[in-house]
Amino acid sequence: MVSDSSRRKVLLAAALGSSLAPFMVSAFIVALPSIGREFSADAAMLGWVTSAFFLAAAVFLVPIGRLADRSGIKKIFTAGIGVYAISSLLVIFAPSVEALIAARFVTGIGAAMIFGTSIALVSLVFPEAERGKAIGINVTAMAVGFLLGFFSGGFLTYYLGWRSIVAVLIPLEIFIVWLILSRLRGECEISRQRELDPAGMVLFGTGMFCLMVGFAILPNRTGGALLAAGLACVIVFIWHEGRIKTPLLNVRQLGRNRVFVLANLIALLFNTANFAIIFLMSLYLQSVRGIDARVTGLILLIPIIFMAGLSAYAGRLADRIDPRIVIGSGIIATTLSLLLLTSLENDTPVPLILVALILMGSSIALFQSPLVRTLVSSVPREVYALASGMVETMRLAGMTISISITVIIFTLTGAGTSPSAAASPANIAALHMIFWILVSISVCALVATITLRKRTDPPVPAS
């Protein structure tokens, strides 16, 4: 039995752990131009500083979640914080941009261990009557992490250098580990299924890795080979999962659930269309407009404020009206934001940029909660964690693909090869091309949302 005091401390640890990844993501986005100047890295290489994190998280999230169900939630969560601390040291002492990218990949593994366990940890220590509020606090901590990352990331980069972003987190990571080890006795296991699916884990992780990296390095011939290998792994994974008694994913059951499949597809498309906006605007504001990291961080804080402020309202609205309407509104807001940015030039008025960013932040609020609500309501209670893990994987995969599109266009056009030439016509033309591609992806997400239907039949029980 966990006391009220211990519950609050466990919630604090889970919330702080959940805020680490959003903080580092947003802070590093602000710091990218400074990193580029130190290592003489072009925009394509800087894209990998962000993509490596999302790639690792997407590859390991589902397998680690399955491992945590069997081996213990507390153990995997605590180990995830430890991995974060180790990766922080690797980032601080990175001698090159390649070493920094490798360190960010390790950070992504730690993030997968935290993402896959923090909600489950809170759910296990709080009674059902208090669980919703506790989970809400944990989710809010993620938004606060984004807010603080943009705000403090700019100031830390400007005054102390970009390495200070991770240095300030090490004491916090040590504190989180102490809270969990001292306040939560014993272990937390939520699955009675003791068997693992190691072959499924390897196939899933390898397939995700090959597909994402292959897509990112197109049109390189190696990229095509990796895409083919990734597709082969996915096909073998689906075949394998249908043949064993304790699969990593019950692909037969989930494949028959049209709402589940469509919702995951929409999550992938939306995050692909949306995420690169803030990455590109950080580069644009600092490299093209000459705005320093402090002011850029404050500007990029604006969409996150709108996202945090509207999220609760969007969730309540989806309870009262058809969630598809709210989801579609979010996708339309992203499309309008992208359309505004297709006209971006060296002297675009800052108010127009702010409108585009406000639309982007609002779109995330309108989209995220209603989509998760729709997806989770389409599956039985016993696979809620799996459903949440899948949509989180699609979100991370979409973010990775979004940055990869940016890298591909900069590589194909020869733009972004020199940070000092960021304001050149070639770079501005590349930005326009990227935004138009993202507009088309956003429209596809809207079409998929229109075809989404509410379930009228009860979800099929998990086998």
NORSULCOR-V808001 format. One record per backbone hydrogen bond with DSSP energy under -0.5 kcal/mol. CO is the residue of the C=O (numbers start at 1). NH is the residue of the N-H. If there is no record, write none. Layout:
BEGIN
co: {CO:CO}
nh: {NH:NH}
END
This chain:
BEGIN
co: {3:4:5:6:7:8:9:10:11:12:13:14:15:16:17:17:18:19:20:21:22:23:24:25:26:27:28:29:31:31:32:33:34:35:36:36:42:43:44:45:45:46:46:47:48:50:51:52:53:54:55:56:57:60:61:62:63:64:65:66:67:68:69:72:73:74:75:76:77:78:79:80:81:82:83:84:85:86:87:88:89:91:96:97:98:99:100:101:102:103:104:105:106:107:108:109:110:111:112:114:114:117:118:119:120:121:122:127:127:128:128:130:131:132:133:134:135:136:137:138:139:139:140:141:142:143:144:145:146:147:148:148:149:150:151:152:153:154:155:156:156:157:161:162:163:163:164:166:166:167:169:170:171:172:173:174:175:176:177:178:179:180:183:187:188:192:197:198:199:200:201:202:203:204:205:206:207:208:209:210:211:212:213:215:217:220:220:221:222:223:224:225:226:227:228:229:230:231:232:233:234:235:236:237:238:240:240:249:250:251:252:253:254:256:257:258:259:260:261:262:263:264:265:266:267:268:269:270:271:272:274:275:275:276:277:278:279:280:281:282:283:283:284:284:285:292:293:294:295:296:297:298:299:299:300:301:302:303:304:305:306:307:308:310:311:312:313:314:315:316:316:317:317:322:322:323:324:325:326:327:328:329:330:331:332:333:334:335:336:337:338:340:341:345:349:349:350:351:352:353:354:355:356:357:358:359:360:361:362:363:364:365:367:368:369:370:371:372:373:375:376:380:381:383:384:385:386:387:388:389:390:391:392:393:394:395:396:397:398:399:400:401:402:403:404:405:406:407:408:409:410:410:414:416:418:419:421:424:425:426:427:428:429:430:431:432:433:434:435:436:437:438:439:440:441:442:443:444:445:446:447:448:449}
nh: {7:8:9:10:11:12:13:14:15:16:17:18:19:20:20:21:22:23:24:25:26:27:28:29:30:31:32:32:34:35:36:37:38:39:40:41:46:47:48:48:49:49:50:51:52:54:55:56:57:58:59:60:61:64:65:66:67:68:69:70:71:72:191:76:77:78:79:80:81:82:83:84:85:86:87:88:89:90:91:92:93:94:100:101:102:103:104:105:106:107:108:109:110:111:112:113:114:115:116:117:118:121:122:123:124:125:126:130:131:131:132:134:135:136:137:138:139:140:141:142:142:143:144:145:146:147:148:149:150:151:152:153:153:154:155:156:157:158:159:160:161:161:164:165:166:167:168:169:170:170:173:174:175:176:177:178:179:180:181:182:183:184:185:189:73:194:201:202:203:204:205:206:207:208:209:210:211:212:213:214:215:216:217:218:220:223:224:225:226:227:228:229:230:231:232:233:234:235:236:237:238:239:240:241:242:243:244:251:254:255:256:256:257:258:261:262:263:264:265:266:267:268:269:270:271:272:273:274:275:276:277:278:279:280:281:282:283:284:285:286:287:288:288:289:291:296:297:298:299:300:301:302:302:303:304:305:306:307:308:309:310:311:312:314:315:316:317:318:319:319:320:320:321:325:326:327:328:329:330:331:332:333:334:335:336:337:338:339:340:341:342:343:344:348:352:353:354:355:356:357:358:359:360:361:362:363:364:365:366:367:368:369:371:372:373:374:375:376:377:378:379:383:384:387:388:389:390:391:392:393:394:395:396:397:398:399:400:401:402:403:404:405:406:407:408:409:410:411:412:413:414:415:417:43:421:422:424:428:429:430:431:432:433:434:435:436:437:438:439:440:441:442:443:444:445:446:447:448:449:450:451:452:452}
END
